[in-house]
């Protein structure tokens, strides 16, 4: 019994020790983790990039790749591309196919890509005979803290019925479309989904559930952006 109460008191003091205001999200750091190309600082490489030209036929053959979720930090909660996520984005692309913007669509399976840099993805797309490759990536973060009711947790019982905890969830989604032959960048788009949840400490939703809500919001917005951009090519 004493051990049980000791555990509860430790839990309470951890909660009280948390800031009543969230730490927020470091969007700059998160965005660095989901890119497929390292920043270029060499003048020769910049000059080489400027020489690349659009080489997209109309209609064009499009490969699609979903980059594996980034888990480079312990703080990044786990998530995955669900079949529902992929289906929603592929439906948008199928719409472009029906409008004669895209002639064929080739989803690339992850096992065909050894390294997830742009050259490796282009190689996989080339094996499919695609003209361009559309790469999707994403990253999530969850910020948990107590609100102005959190101080009541020191009484233990309120942790069972007082909504003194908050969880802010961010999902950043990114998409970029590249020429398979010469690595010309056609479009790049990003969106974010945010979910704000107030909950009772003893009954809070897990990170996976919260991320799913934020992810769905972000991907819906991203799909709208991509459709408009590709039509403009």
C-alpha positions in Angstrom: 0.0 0.0 0.0 2.8 2.4 0.9 4.5 1.8 -2.4 1.2 2.5 -4.2 0.9 5.9 -2.5 4.5 6.7 -3.1 4.0 6.1 -6.8 1.0 8.3 -6.9 2.8 11.1 -5.1 5.7 10.8 -7.6 3.2 11.0 -10.4 1.6 14.1 -8.9 4.8 16.0 -8.4 5.9 15.3 -11.9 2.6 16.8 -13.1 3.0 19.8 -10.9 6.6 20.2 -12.0 5.4 20.5 -15.6 4.9 24.0 -16.9 1.3 25.2 -17.1 2.3 26.5 -20.5 3.5 24.1 -23.2 7.0 24.2 -24.6 5.7 24.7 -28.1 7.0 23.2 -31.3 10.4 23.8 -33.0 9.1 23.8 -36.5 12.5 24.7 -38.0 14.1 21.7 -36.5 11.2 19.4 -37.5 11.3 20.6 -41.1 15.1 19.8 -41.3 14.4 16.2 -40.5 11.9 15.5 -43.3 13.9 16.8 -46.3 15.2 14.6 -49.1 18.0 17.0 -50.2 20.7 18.6 -48.1 21.0 22.4 -48.3 23.4 23.5 -51.1 26.1 26.0 -50.2 28.6 25.4 -53.0 28.6 27.9 -55.9 29.4 25.2 -58.5 26.4 23.1 -57.3 24.1 26.1 -57.4 25.2 26.9 -61.0 24.6 23.3 -62.0 21.1 23.4 -60.4 20.3 26.6 -62.4 21.0 24.8 -65.7 18.4 22.2 -65.1 15.2 22.8 -67.1 11.7 21.5 -67.1 11.4 18.4 -69.1 7.8 17.3 -68.4 5.6 15.9 -71.2 1.9 16.3 -71.2 0.4 14.1 -69.9 3.3 12.7 -67.9 3.9 9.4 -66.0 4.2 10.0 -62.3 5.8 7.8 -59.6 4.7 8.3 -56.0 6.9 7.6 -52.9 6.0 7.8 -49.2 9.1 8.4 -47.2 9.5 6.4 -44.1 8.5 8.3 -40.9 11.4 10.1 -39.3 12.4 8.8 -35.8 15.7 10.5 -35.4 14.9 11.8 -31.9 13.5 9.9 -28.9 11.1 12.9 -28.5 9.5 12.2 -31.9 6.5 10.0 -31.2 5.9 7.0 -33.5 3.5 7.1 -36.4 3.1 5.5 -39.8 1.6 6.0 -43.2 -1.8 4.2 -43.0 -3.5 2.7 -46.0 -6.1 5.3 -45.6 -3.5 8.1 -45.8 -2.0 6.6 -49.0 -5.4 6.0 -50.6 -6.6 9.6 -49.9 -3.5 11.1 -51.6 -3.5 8.5 -54.5 -7.2 9.3 -55.1 -6.2 13.0 -55.7 -3.6 11.8 -58.2 -6.1 9.5 -59.9 -8.3 12.6 -60.4 -5.4 14.2 -62.3 -5.2 11.1 -64.4 -8.9 11.3 -65.3 -8.3 14.9 -66.3 -5.4 13.9 -68.7 -2.8 15.7 -66.6 -1.2 12.5 -65.6 -1.1 9.4 -67.9 0.1 6.7 -65.5 0.7 6.4 -61.7 3.4 4.2 -60.2 3.4 3.8 -56.4 7.0 2.9 -55.3 7.3 0.4 -52.5 9.9 1.2 -49.8 11.9 -2.0 -50.3 13.0 -0.6 -53.8 14.6 2.4 -52.2 17.9 1.7 -50.5 18.7 5.2 -49.2 15.9 7.8 -48.9 17.8 10.6 -50.6 16.5 12.1 -53.9 18.9 10.2 -56.2 17.8 6.8 -54.7 14.1 7.7 -55.1 14.7 8.9 -58.7 16.4 5.6 -59.5 13.4 3.7 -58.2 11.1 5.9 -60.3 13.3 5.5 -63.4 12.8 1.7 -63.1 9.1 2.3 -63.4 9.6 4.5 -66.5 8.2 7.6 -64.8 8.8 11.1 -65.9 8.5 12.7 -62.5 8.4 11.4 -58.9 6.2 12.9 -56.1 7.7 12.4 -52.6 5.6 12.6 -49.5 7.2 13.0 -46.0 6.0 13.9 -42.6 6.9 14.3 -38.9 4.9 14.6 -35.7 5.4 16.1 -32.2 3.2 16.1 -29.1 3.5 18.7 -26.3 1.8 17.7 -23.0 1.4 20.0 -20.1 -1.0 20.9 -17.3 -3.5 23.8 -17.4 -4.7 26.0 -14.6 -6.6 23.1 -13.1 -3.5 21.0 -12.9 -2.6 22.1 -9.4 -5.6 20.1 -8.1 -3.7 16.9 -8.9 -1.8 17.3 -5.7 -4.9 16.1 -4.0 -4.7 12.8 -6.0 -8.4 12.2 -6.4 -8.9 15.1 -9.0 -6.6 13.2 -11.3 -9.5 10.9 -11.9 -12.1 13.6 -12.9 -10.6 17.0 -13.3 -9.6 18.0 -16.9 -6.3 19.6 -15.9 -4.0 18.2 -18.6 -3.5 19.4 -22.2 -1.9 17.9 -25.3 -1.1 19.9 -28.3 -0.3 17.8 -31.4 1.5 19.0 -34.5 1.8 17.0 -37.8 3.9 18.6 -40.6 3.4 17.2 -44.1 5.6 17.9 -47.0 5.5 17.0 -50.7 7.9 17.7 -53.6 7.8 16.6 -57.2 11.1 16.1 -59.1 12.1 15.3 -62.7 13.3 11.8 -62.8 15.9 12.5 -65.6 17.6 15.7 -64.4 16.3 16.4 -60.8 14.5 19.6 -61.8 12.2 20.6 -58.9 8.7 21.2 -60.2 6.7 21.8 -57.0 7.1 21.8 -53.3 4.3 22.1 -50.8 3.8 21.8 -47.0 1.0 21.9 -44.6 0.4 21.4 -40.9 -2.4 19.9 -38.8 -2.8 20.8 -35.2 -5.0 19.1 -32.6 -5.6 20.6 -29.1 -6.9 18.2 -26.5 -7.9 18.9 -22.9 -8.2 15.7 -20.8 -8.4 14.1 -17.4 -4.9 12.9 -16.4 -6.0 9.3 -15.7 -7.8 9.0 -19.1 -5.7 10.8 -21.7 -5.5 9.6 -25.2 -2.2 8.1 -26.3 0.1 9.9 -28.8 -0.8 7.6 -31.7 -4.5 8.6 -31.5 -3.7 12.3 -31.3 -1.3 12.2 -34.2 -3.8 10.5 -36.4 -6.2 13.4 -36.0 -3.6 16.0 -36.7 -2.2 14.0 -39.6 -5.6 13.7 -41.4 -6.0 17.5 -41.2 -2.6 18.1 -42.6 -2.9 15.7 -45.5 -6.3 17.0 -46.6 -4.8 20.5 -46.9 -1.7 19.1 -48.6 -3.7 17.2 -51.2 -5.6 20.4 -52.2 -2.3 22.3 -52.6 -0.6 19.6 -54.7 -3.6 19.2 -57.1 -3.6 22.9 -57.9 0.2 23.1 -58.3 0.4 20.1 -60.6 -2.4 21.4 -62.8 -0.4 24.6 -63.2 2.6 22.8 -64.7 
